[in-house]
Amino acid sequence: MIISASRRTDIPALYTEWFMNRIRAGWCQVPNPLNLNQISYVSLRPEDVDAIVFWSKNPTPIIKHLRELDERGFRYYFQFSLNDYPKYFEPGIPNLEERIETFRRISSHLGQRRVVWRYDPIIISNRTPIGYHEDRFQRIAEALKDFTTRVMVSLVDYYQKTNRGLFMLEKSGVRFDRKAANSGSICSLLKELADVAAYNRMGIFTCAEERDFSKFGVPPGRCVDGELLNELWSLHGHNKKDPSQRAACLCVISKDIGINDTCIHGCPYCYSTRNITLARRRYSEHSPNSPVIWGHVRELSESERAHQFRVKLL
């Protein structure tokens, strides 16, 4: 089983204490995102977890625990989102220099292939036009040279919940190009990004894009990647597309242990946080000692209690 930690919230940045407590316990509970009262039990025992994929904009808090994860026998890698946007796009994260330093620290511990750079999402607007991305991508790529071998890129999707988050920015004068994905300029941009990535010895791939940009040097990629797991640790058999993800997503099957509306970074384009007020309330109600990030705790079945007991004896 592959554990995704997490597409739904930033566990390394905000819930590291909870995560490590659950790692030590050997299990956690996860609500169904469509029915929070339906709770599932997820084993976090090293023998049950093939690998962990961390997703984060600021994984600094988890750095001090990497050695413990190594000693417990876990295999893991990071999907590290690193953009250089105006503060009103990403209000709750540290400045770029701090995040680049965090990226380098993790890479120095794990190696280049286990920290994937995400230049994601690409937002084309009057404040962040094509030239803005060409400049920022090149600067970040040069800073991450020798610290990663792969970069994932994707264009922002203007879902209804995304548009709600961007509405206030539009009222303040930000104009978004909602048709950028089908424009010739985006093809030129991706070709430029591919050239920059190649110069800095990085492979570049798209994430869950319906349009294939392979002829511009950016083929479709996987974030939860069975081929990468095989390359890193000779883990075979992870090749089935995750049916719970979007049709354009090529990720293999994983179990996500996060909960929507629990990230407090405040990024207005976020797909997983629809209501920042709700997210802040849930964050304040969170207990690092609970089996679940937020919400109800389900009583374990007899077999699950036995499993938990065995974990405690280890």
Long-range contacts (C-beta under 8 A, 24 or more apart in sequence): 1-43, 1-48, 1-49, 1-50, 1-254, 1-255, 2-49, 2-50, 2-51, 2-52, 2-53, 2-224, 2-229, 2-238, 2-252, 2-253, 2-254, 2-255, 3-42, 3-44, 3-49, 3-51, 3-52, 3-53, 3-254, 3-255, 3-256, 3-257, 4-52, 4-53, 4-55, 4-224, 4-254, 4-255, 4-256, 4-257, 4-258, 5-52, 5-53, 5-54, 5-55, 5-256, 5-257, 5-258, 6-55, 6-256, 6-257, 6-258, 7-55, 7-256, 7-258, 7-272, 8-33, 8-256, 8-258, 8-259, 8-260, 8-262, 8-263, 8-272, 9-258, 9-259, 9-260, 9-262, 9-263, 9-272, 9-273, 9-293, 10-55, 10-56, 10-57, 10-58, 10-263, 10-265, 11-54, 11-55, 11-56, 11-257, 11-258, 11-293, 12-54, 12-55, 12-56, 12-58, 12-59, 12-60, 12-61, 12-62, 12-78, 13-56, 13-57, 13-58, 13-59, 13-60, 13-61, 13-93, 13-265, 14-262, 14-263, 14-264, 14-283, 15-262, 15-286, 15-288, 15-293, 16-61, 16-62, 16-65, 17-61, 17-288, 18-286, 18-287, 18-288, 18-289, 18-290, 18-293, 19-62, 20-65, 20-68, 21-288, 21-289, 22-257, 22-291, 23-68, 23-69, 23-72, 23-74, 25-291, 25-308, 25-311, 25-312, 26-308, 26-311, 26-312, 26-314, 27-291, 27-304, 27-307, 27-308, 27-311, 28-257, 28-291, 28-292, 29-291, 29-292, 29-297, 29-298, 30-255, 30-256, 30-257, 30-258, 30-259, 30-292, 31-259, 31-292, 31-295, 31-296, 33-259, 33-260, 36-259, 36-295, 36-296, 37-296, 39-292, 39-295, 39-296, 39-297, 39-298, 41-298, 41-300, 41-304, 42-255, 42-257, 43-307, 45-311, 45-314, 46-72, 46-73, 46-74, 49-74, 49-75, 50-75, 50-229, 50-235, 50-238, 51-75, 51-76, 51-77, 51-229, 51-233, 51-235, 52-76, 52-77, 53-77, 53-78, 53-79, 53-223, 53-224, 53-254, 54-78, 54-79, 55-79, 55-81, 55-223, 56-80, 56-81, 57-81, 57-82, 57-90, 57-93, 57-99, 57-265, 58-93, 58-94, 58-99, 58-102, 58-265, 59-102, 59-106, 60-94, 60-98, 60-102, 63-102, 63-105, 63-106, 63-109, 66-106, 66-109, 66-110, 75-229, 75-232, 75-233, 75-235, 76-114, 77-110, 77-113, 77-114, 77-115, 77-116, 77-228, 77-232, 78-106, 78-110, 78-114, 78-115, 78-116, 79-116, 79-118, 79-152, 79-223, 80-106, 80-115, 80-116, 80-117, 80-118, 81-118, 81-120, 82-117, 82-118, 82-119, 82-140, 82-144, 83-119, 83-120, 83-136, 83-140, 84-136, 84-139, 84-140, 85-123, 85-128, 86-127, 86-128, 88-169, 88-172, 88-174, 88-268, 89-123, 89-128, 89-169, 89-267, 89-268, 89-269, 90-265, 90-266, 90-267, 91-265, 91-266, 91-267, 92-264, 92-265, 92-266, 92-267, 93-265, 96-140, 100-140, 100-143, 100-144, 103-144, 103-147, 103-148, 104-144, 104-147, 107-147, 107-148, 108-147, 112-146, 112-147, 112-148, 112-149, 113-148, 113-149, 113-150, 113-228, 113-231, 113-232, 114-232, 115-147, 115-148, 116-148, 116-150, 116-151, 116-152, 116-223, 117-144, 117-148, 117-150, 117-151, 117-152, 117-202, 118-151, 118-152, 118-153, 118-207, 118-223, 119-151, 119-152, 119-153, 119-193, 120-152, 120-153, 120-154, 120-207, 121-154, 121-155, 121-156, 121-157, 121-269, 122-153, 122-154, 122-155, 122-156, 122-189, 123-156, 123-176, 123-269, 124-155, 124-176, 124-177, 124-180, 124-185, 124-186, 125-174, 125-175, 125-176, 125-177, 126-173, 126-174, 126-175, 127-174, 130-185, 130-186, 130-188, 130-189, 133-189, 133-193, 134-189, 134-192, 134-193, 137-192, 137-193, 137-196, 138-196, 141-196, 141-197, 141-199, 141-200, 141-202, 142-200, 144-200, 144-202, 145-200, 145-201, 145-202, 146-201, 148-202, 149-201, 149-202, 149-203, 150-202, 150-203, 150-204, 150-205, 150-221, 151-197, 151-202, 151-203, 151-204, 151-205, 152-204, 152-205, 152-206, 152-207, 152-221, 152-223, 153-190, 153-193, 153-204, 153-205, 153-206, 153-207, 153-218, 154-206, 154-207, 154-208, 154-209, 155-180, 155-181, 155-186, 155-209, 156-269, 157-271, 159-271, 161-271, 161-274, 162-269, 162-270, 162-271, 164-274, 165-267, 165-268, 165-269, 165-270, 165-274, 166-268, 166-269, 168-268, 169-268, 181-209, 181-211, 182-211, 187-213, 187-216, 190-216, 190-217, 190-218, 191-216, 191-217, 191-218, 193-218, 194-218, 207-249, 208-245, 208-246, 208-248, 208-249, 208-250, 209-248, 210-247, 210-248, 220-248, 220-250, 221-250, 222-250, 222-251, 222-252, 223-251, 224-251, 224-252, 224-254, 225-251, 225-252, 226-252, 257-293, 258-293, 259-292, 259-293, 259-294, 259-295, 262-286, 262-293, 262-294
